[in-house]
Amino acid sequence: MLRPVQQTAATVTAWLREGRRVVAGTLVGVDGSAPLDVGASVYVDEHGTIEGSVTGGCVESAVAQEALEMIAQRRPPRLATYGISDELAGTVGLMCGGTVHILIHEITDDARAAALAGLAAICEERPAAVATVIDGEHAGSKLYADADTTVGTLGSELLDDNVGQEARGLTVQGRSTVRAYGVDGASLGSGLRVHVAAFAEPPRMVIFGAIDFASALAPLAKGLGYRVTIADPRRAFLASPRFSASAATVAAWPQDALAGMPLGPRDAVLVFTHDPKLDVPAVQAALGTGAGYVGALGSRRTTTDRNARLREAGVAEAELERLYAPCGLDIGSSTVEETAVAILAEIIARRTGREGHSLRAGSGPIRRDRAETGEALGA
């Protein structure tokens, strides 16, 4: 099952390979708030077909109109601004309280190879970045960069080298942004803006315990972009296709399943084993990783008993503080599926630094900045 962003990438890849003319509208900056993150893209082909999104529907029709005019009249790339203060605010229906900057540009023959490489990286969930020039005679030019290769050019060797190096660094965090360079391509300069759309390696989620909760949570986590693994030393438990449908399955003890699997702040480990012989070593193994979220399922009594056994096994109090148990937000869930939603909600809240309160009861921005918009846009 492909995620929506992968489906869009696959469709646009087919368009380009068929030789269609395609215009991309890429969100390169946000002032205030917006529904989607910097780096989101919408694509319009020569027939007026639309794929993807930059604002969840707020300005897509306006971008599509500009795209078709760009194709018909062979207009150069343009950095368009839409927002509440813009004269088009009423017609495009931007009601999210912010201003968006969208680079509208045709994917020309010169940029096609770099664009295709970037779309392939999205489909295959590989870390990579695609840089696009915003200004000047080379506006719309693209450079693809991953750990090993570069494809395309931004107009000068110096600019390619400097942008390529920075783009590789941005892929570690998957942070898209706009950077200013000198017109000669110098990294310490101004006059030339470049948007870098970076795609990080998908976060990992490891679930110990092949039970109903794992089969309910795995497809939801996959839909959020996680690369899911379900591990259980009991092969018979893993045999059902409901586990392998949305996750890789590993028949192994916890310490063996996690061996050689580097986990970081974006990753999560969940213990659903419901077996004293498995849950203590599973939690111990999980706490021995750098995973940003470690959670364990169970009642409050189960949690108290398990914590006591963890202490007896030598787990320090500081380490127990990392453990979310019972895992999940208190939303009144009663079914397996509702519990899966509650657990994923807590994982998201932990990652974003939120408490998981009702939005109606709070104040301030609904969405916190997840990417730099860059002062280069004049924000």
VEXDREN-2710 file (C-alpha; in Angstrom, 1 decimal):
% VEXDREN-2710
k/r/px/py/pz
1/MET/0.0/0.0/0.0
2/LEU/1.5/3.3/-1.1
3/ARG/1.1/6.4/1.0
4/PRO/-0.5/9.4/-0.7
5/VAL/2.8/11.2/-1.3
6/GLN/4.2/8.0/-2.9
7/GLN/1.1/7.7/-5.0
8/THR/1.5/11.3/-6.2
9/ALA/5.2/10.6/-7.0
10/ALA/4.4/7.5/-8.9
11/THR/1.7/9.3/-11.0
12/VAL/3.9/12.3/-11.8
13/THR/6.8/9.9/-12.7
14/ALA/4.5/8.2/-15.3
15/TRP/3.5/11.7/-16.7
16/LEU/7.1/12.7/-17.2
17/ARG/8.1/9.4/-18.7
18/GLU/5.2/9.7/-21.2
19/GLY/6.6/13.0/-22.2
20/ARG/3.8/15.2/-20.8
21/ARG/4.5/18.8/-19.9
22/VAL/4.2/19.2/-16.2
23/VAL/4.2/22.2/-13.9
24/ALA/5.1/21.9/-10.2
25/GLY/3.8/24.2/-7.5
26/THR/6.1/23.8/-4.5
27/LEU/5.5/25.3/-1.1
28/VAL/8.8/27.1/-0.3
29/GLY/7.8/29.4/2.5
30/VAL/5.1/30.1/5.1
31/ASP/4.4/33.2/7.2
32/GLY/2.2/32.4/10.1
33/SER/0.5/29.0/9.8
34/ALA/-0.5/26.7/6.9
35/PRO/-2.1/23.3/6.6
36/LEU/1.0/21.6/5.1
37/ASP/4.8/21.7/5.6
38/VAL/7.3/23.5/3.5
39/GLY/8.3/21.2/0.7
40/ALA/4.8/20.0/-0.2
41/SER/4.1/20.0/-3.9
42/VAL/1.1/20.0/-6.3
43/TYR/1.6/19.0/-10.0
44/VAL/-0.5/19.9/-13.0
45/ASP/-0.1/18.3/-16.4
46/GLU/-0.8/19.7/-19.8
47/HIS/-4.3/18.2/-19.7
48/GLY/-5.2/20.0/-16.5
49/THR/-4.9/16.9/-14.3
50/ILE/-3.9/17.7/-10.7
51/GLU/-1.9/15.5/-8.3
52/GLY/-0.7/16.4/-4.8
53/SER/-1.3/19.3/-2.6
54/VAL/0.4/22.4/-1.2
55/THR/-2.3/23.7/1.3
56/GLY/-4.8/20.9/1.6
57/GLY/-7.2/22.6/-0.9
58/CYS/-6.9/26.3/0.0
59/VAL/-5.0/27.6/-3.1
60/GLU/-4.7/24.6/-5.4
61/SER/-7.2/25.9/-7.9
62/ALA/-5.4/29.2/-8.2
63/VAL/-2.1/27.4/-8.7
64/ALA/-3.6/25.1/-11.3
65/GLN/-4.9/28.1/-13.3
66/GLU/-1.4/29.6/-13.2
67/ALA/0.1/26.3/-14.2
68/LEU/-2.1/25.9/-17.3
69/GLU/-1.4/29.5/-18.3
70/MET/2.3/28.8/-17.9
71/ILE/2.1/25.8/-20.1
72/ALA/0.0/27.6/-22.8
73/GLN/2.1/30.8/-22.9
74/ARG/5.5/29.2/-21.9
75/ARG/5.9/31.6/-19.0
76/PRO/9.0/31.5/-16.8
77/PRO/8.9/30.3/-13.2
78/ARG/7.2/32.5/-10.7
79/LEU/7.2/32.8/-6.9
80/ALA/3.5/33.4/-6.1
81/THR/2.2/34.5/-2.7
82/TYR/-1.3/33.7/-1.4
83/GLY/-2.7/34.7/2.0
84/ILE/-5.2/36.6/4.0
85/SER/-3.6/40.0/3.2
86/ASP/-3.4/39.1/-0.5
87/GLU/-6.0/40.5/-2.8
88/LEU/-6.7/36.9/-3.9
89/ALA/-7.5/35.8/-0.4
90/GLY/-11.2/35.7/-0.9
91/THR/-11.1/33.9/-4.3
92/VAL/-8.6/31.2/-3.3
93/GLY/-10.3/30.7/0.1
94/LEU/-7.2/30.7/2.3
95/MET/-8.8/30.5/5.8
96/CYS/-5.9/29.1/7.7
97/GLY/-4.5/32.4/9.0
98/GLY/-1.2/32.5/7.1
99/THR/0.6/33.5/3.9
100/VAL/2.2/30.9/1.6
101/HIS/4.9/31.3/-0.9
102/ILE/4.7/28.8/-3.8
103/LEU/7.2/28.4/-6.6
104/ILE/5.3/27.6/-9.7
105/HIS/7.6/26.3/-12.5
106/GLU/7.5/23.9/-15.4
107/ILE/9.7/20.8/-15.1
108/THR/11.7/21.4/-18.3
109/ASP/13.8/18.8/-20.2
110/ASP/16.9/20.0/-18.5
111/ALA/15.4/19.5/-15.0
112/ARG/13.5/16.3/-15.8
113/ALA/16.3/13.8/-14.8
114/ALA/16.7/15.4/-11.4
115/ALA/13.0/15.6/-10.9
116/LEU/12.6/11.9/-11.8
117/ALA/15.4/10.9/-9.4
118/GLY/13.7/12.8/-6.6
119/LEU/10.3/11.2/-7.3
120/ALA/11.9/7.8/-7.3
121/ALA/13.5/8.5/-3.9
122/ILE/10.0/9.4/-2.5
123/CYS/8.5/6.2/-4.0
124/GLU/11.3/4.0/-2.5
125/GLU/11.5/6.0/0.8
126/ARG/15.2/6.7/0.3
127/PRO/16.8/9.8/2.0
128/ALA/17.6/12.4/-0.7
129/ALA/17.0/16.0/-1.6
130/VAL/16.0/18.0/-4.6
131/ALA/17.1/21.6/-4.9
132/THR/15.4/24.1/-7.2
133/VAL/16.6/27.6/-8.1
134/ILE/14.0/30.3/-7.4
135/ASP/15.7/33.4/-9.0
136/GLY/17.5/34.5/-12.2
137/GLU/18.0/33.0/-15.6
138/HIS/18.3/29.4/-14.2
139/ALA/15.1/29.6/-12.2
140/GLY/13.4/26.2/-12.2
141/SER/16.7/24.3/-12.6
142/LYS/17.0/21.3/-10.4
143/LEU/19.7/19.3/-8.6
144/TYR/19.1/15.9/-7.1
145/ALA/21.5/14.7/-4.3
146/ASP/21.7/11.7/-2.1
147/ALA/24.6/10.1/-0.2
148/ASP/26.3/8.9/-3.3
149/THR/25.1/10.7/-6.4
150/THR/24.0/14.0/-7.9
151/VAL/21.8/14.5/-10.9
152/GLY/21.2/17.7/-12.8
153/THR/22.6/21.2/-12.4
154/LEU/21.6/24.5/-10.9
155/GLY/23.6/26.5/-13.4
156/SER/27.2/26.6/-12.1
157/GLU/29.6/24.0/-10.6
158/LEU/30.2/26.1/-7.5
159/LEU/26.5/26.4/-6.8
160/ASP/26.0/22.6/-7.4
161/ASP/28.8/21.8/-5.0
162/ASN/27.6/24.1/-2.2
163/VAL/23.9/23.2/-2.5
164/GLY/24.7/19.5/-2.8
165/GLN/26.7/19.5/0.4
166/GLU/24.0/21.4/2.3
167/ALA/21.2/19.3/0.8
168/ARG/22.8/16.1/2.1
169/GLY/22.9/17.5/5.6
170/LEU/19.3/18.5/5.4
171/THR/18.2/14.9/4.5
172/VAL/19.3/13.7/8.0
173/GLN/16.4/15.6/9.5
174/GLY/14.1/15.7/6.4
175/ARG/14.0/19.5/6.8
176/SER/13.0/21.5/3.7
177/THR/14.1/25.2/3.5
178/VAL/15.2/28.1/1.4
179/ARG/18.8/29.2/1.4
180/ALA/20.4/32.3/-0.1
181/TYR/23.6/32.1/-2.1
182/GLY/25.8/34.5/-4.0
183/VAL/25.0/35.0/-7.7
184/ASP/28.2/33.2/-8.4
185/GLY/27.1/30.3/-6.3
186/ALA/29.1/31.2/-3.1
187/SER/27.6/29.8/0.1
188/LEU/28.2/33.1/1.9
189/GLY/26.4/35.5/-0.3
190/SER/23.0/36.8/-1.4
191/GLY/21.1/37.5/-4.6
192/LEU/20.2/33.9/-5.4
193/ARG/17.6/31.8/-3.6
194/VAL/17.5/28.0/-3.7
195/HIS/14.7/25.8/-2.3
196/VAL/15.8/22.5/-1.0
197/ALA/13.2/19.8/-0.5
198/ALA/14.7/17.1/1.7
199/PHE/13.3/13.6/2.3
200/ALA/14.6/11.8/5.4
201/GLU/14.7/8.1/5.9
202/PRO/11.4/7.0/7.2
203/PRO/11.2/6.6/11.0
204/ARG/11.1/3.1/12.3
205/MET/8.6/1.4/14.6
206/VAL/9.4/-1.9/16.2
207/ILE/6.5/-3.8/17.9
208/PHE/7.2/-6.7/20.1
209/GLY/4.3/-9.2/20.3
210/ALA/2.3/-10.6/17.4
211/ILE/-1.2/-9.9/18.9
212/ASP/-4.3/-8.0/17.8
213/PHE/-3.0/-4.7/19.0
214/ALA/0.0/-5.0/16.7
215/SER/-2.1/-5.9/13.6
216/ALA/-4.4/-2.9/14.3
217/LEU/-1.6/-0.4/14.9
218/ALA/0.8/-1.5/12.1
219/PRO/-1.3/-0.2/9.1
220/LEU/-2.0/3.1/10.8
221/ALA/1.6/3.6/11.6
222/LYS/2.6/2.7/8.0
223/GLY/0.1/5.3/6.8
224/LEU/1.9/7.9/9.0
225/GLY/5.2/7.0/7.3
226/TYR/6.7/4.6/9.7
227/ARG/8.7/1.5/8.6
228/VAL/7.1/-1.1/10.8
229/THR/8.6/-4.3/12.1
230/ILE/6.7/-6.8/14.2
231/ALA/8.9/-9.1/16.2
232/ASP/8.1/-12.2/18.2
233/PRO/10.1/-15.3/19.0
234/ARG/7.0/-17.4/18.7
235/ARG/6.9/-18.2/15.0
236/ALA/3.3/-19.6/15.1
237/PHE/2.1/-16.2/16.4
238/LEU/3.7/-14.4/13.4
239/ALA/2.3/-16.8/10.8
240/SER/-0.9/-14.9/10.1
241/PRO/-0.8/-12.6/7.1
242/ARG/-2.5/-9.9/9.1
243/PHE/0.9/-9.1/10.5
244/SER/3.0/-9.2/7.3
245/ALA/0.4/-7.1/5.4
246/SER/1.7/-3.8/6.8
247/ALA/5.0/-4.7/8.5
248/ALA/8.2/-6.8/8.2
249/THR/8.0/-9.7/10.6
250/VAL/11.0/-11.1/12.5
251/ALA/10.9/-14.3/14.6
252/ALA/13.5/-13.4/17.2
253/TRP/14.0/-12.5/20.8
254/PRO/14.0/-8.7/21.6
255/GLN/17.7/-8.3/21.9
256/ASP/18.3/-10.1/18.7
257/ALA/15.6/-8.3/16.8
258/LEU/17.1/-4.9/17.8
259/ALA/20.7/-5.9/17.2
260/GLY/22.2/-3.9/14.4
261/MET/19.1/-1.7/14.1
262/PRO/20.1/1.9/15.0
263/LEU/17.2/3.8/16.4
264/GLY/17.0/7.6/17.0
265/PRO/14.7/10.3/18.3
266/ARG/12.1/9.8/15.4
267/ASP/11.8/6.1/16.1
268/ALA/9.5/4.1/18.4
269/VAL/9.5/0.7/20.1
270/LEU/6.3/-0.8/21.5
271/VAL/6.0/-3.8/23.8
272/PHE/2.8/-5.7/23.4
273/THR/4.0/-9.2/24.4
274/HIS/1.7/-9.8/27.5
275/ASP/4.1/-12.5/28.6
276/PRO/6.4/-12.0/31.6
277/LYS/9.2/-14.0/29.9
278/LEU/9.2/-11.6/27.0
279/ASP/8.1/-8.1/28.2
280/VAL/11.0/-7.5/30.6
281/PRO/13.7/-8.4/28.1
282/ALA/11.8/-6.5/25.4
283/VAL/11.6/-3.3/27.5
284/GLN/15.2/-3.7/28.5
285/ALA/16.3/-4.0/24.9
286/ALA/14.1/-1.1/23.9
287/LEU/15.6/1.2/26.6
288/GLY/19.0/0.2/25.4
289/THR/18.3/2.0/22.1
290/GLY/18.1/5.7/21.3
291/ALA/14.4/5.4/20.3
292/GLY/12.5/8.6/21.1
293/TYR/9.5/6.7/22.3
294/VAL/9.4/3.4/24.2
295/GLY/5.9/2.3/25.2
296/ALA/4.4/-0.8/26.9
297/LEU/0.8/-2.0/26.8
298/GLY/-1.0/-3.2/29.9
299/SER/-3.2/-2.2/32.8
300/ARG/-2.0/-0.2/35.7
301/ARG/-1.5/-3.3/37.8
302/THR/0.4/-5.0/35.0
303/THR/2.5/-1.8/34.7
304/THR/3.3/-1.8/38.4
305/ASP/4.3/-5.5/38.4
306/ARG/6.4/-5.1/35.3
307/ASN/8.2/-2.0/36.7
308/ALA/9.0/-4.0/39.8
309/ARG/10.5/-6.8/37.7
310/LEU/12.4/-4.3/35.6
311/ARG/14.0/-2.8/38.8
312/GLU/14.9/-6.3/40.0
313/ALA/16.5/-6.9/36.6
314/GLY/18.7/-3.8/37.2
315/VAL/16.9/-1.1/35.2
316/ALA/17.6/2.3/36.8
317/GLU/14.8/4.7/37.7
318/ALA/16.1/7.2/35.2
319/GLU/15.6/4.7/32.5
320/LEU/12.1/3.8/33.7
321/GLU/11.2/7.5/33.3
322/ARG/11.7/7.0/29.5
323/LEU/9.0/4.3/29.5
324/TYR/5.5/5.2/28.5
325/ALA/3.4/2.7/30.4
326/PRO/0.5/2.2/30.2
327/CYS/1.1/3.6/26.7
328/GLY/-1.4/5.8/24.9
329/LEU/-3.4/9.0/25.5
330/ASP/-6.4/8.9/27.8
331/ILE/-9.2/9.3/25.1
332/GLY/-11.5/6.6/26.5
333/SER/-10.5/3.9/24.1
334/SER/-12.1/0.5/24.6
335/THR/-11.5/-1.5/21.4
336/VAL/-8.2/-2.7/19.9
337/GLU/-8.5/-0.2/17.1
338/GLU/-9.3/2.7/19.4
339/THR/-6.3/1.8/21.6
340/ALA/-4.1/1.8/18.5
341/VAL/-5.2/5.4/17.7
342/ALA/-4.6/6.4/21.4
343/ILE/-1.0/5.0/21.2
344/LEU/-0.2/6.7/17.9
345/ALA/-1.6/10.0/19.2
346/GLU/0.8/9.8/22.2
347/ILE/3.7/9.0/19.9
348/ILE/3.0/12.1/17.8
349/ALA/2.5/14.2/20.9
350/ARG/5.8/13.0/22.3
351/ARG/7.6/13.8/19.0
352/THR/6.1/17.3/18.7
353/GLY/6.4/18.3/22.3
354/ARG/2.6/18.6/22.8
355/GLU/0.5/17.4/25.8
356/GLY/-2.4/16.0/23.8
357/HIS/-5.1/18.4/25.1
358/SER/-8.2/19.3/23.2
359/LEU/-7.6/22.0/20.6
360/ARG/-10.8/23.7/21.7
361/ALA/-9.4/24.1/25.2
362/GLY/-6.1/25.6/24.1
363/SER/-4.8/28.7/22.5
364/GLY/-2.0/29.7/20.2
365/PRO/-0.9/28.2/16.9
366/ILE/-2.4/24.8/16.0
367/ARG/0.7/23.9/14.0
368/ARG/4.2/24.6/15.2
369/ASP/6.9/25.2/12.6
370/ARG/8.4/22.0/11.4
371/ALA/10.7/23.5/8.8
372/GLU/12.6/26.7/8.2
373/THR/10.8/29.0/5.8
374/GLY/14.0/31.1/5.4
375/GLU/14.5/34.8/5.8
376/ALA/15.5/34.8/2.1
377/LEU/11.8/35.0/1.2
378/GLY/11.5/38.2/3.1
379/ALA/9.4/36.7/5.9
END
